[in-house]
Amino acid sequence: MFSRASRVTIRTVSRRRFSRAAAFALALASWGCQKSGVECLPPPVVTCPDGGGPSFTGDVLPIFKNVCANCHAPGETEASIPLTTYPQIQVWVGELNNQVFLSCLMPPPNAPVPLSDDQRQTLLVWLTCGALDTPAVDASAAD
């Protein structure tokens, strides 16, 4: 159906288009990876520490109150997605992982308060450990 020359031309055009698209995607991704002065890289592989992860009330809720509630609270710009209590946050755990760690969209660059590296790490460990209300207790520690 196609001559050999046609097939070569089609492959060359396809590779060029792919290369341009790949270069554009990489440029766009690298442009969007600096958010609020914090480098937003794919999350590292994290394991849940022995004895459980961060406490929601003591470690994680203050991050949500300090950073997220500037927009995600009643009366704020994103009041339709409140993130002020454990049940509200638990509904969005999967999306939080996507928005904060995978797509780097939250908090946005113009957020009143950005996430610090320590806060990002705390959230990542909390999500890795199952986003529990209270940390899981290591069975060996209970003996």
Secondary structure as UniProt FT lines:
FT   HELIX           4..31
FT   TURN            32..33
FT   STRAND          34..35
FT   TURN            36..37
FT   STRAND          38..39
FT   TURN            50..51
FT   HELIX           56..60
FT   HELIX           61..66
FT   HELIX           68..70
FT   TURN            74..75
FT   TURN            77..80
FT   HELIX           86..91
FT   HELIX           93..96
FT   HELIX           97..102
FT   TURN            109..110
FT   HELIX           117..128
FT   TURN            129..130
FT   HELIX           139..142
//
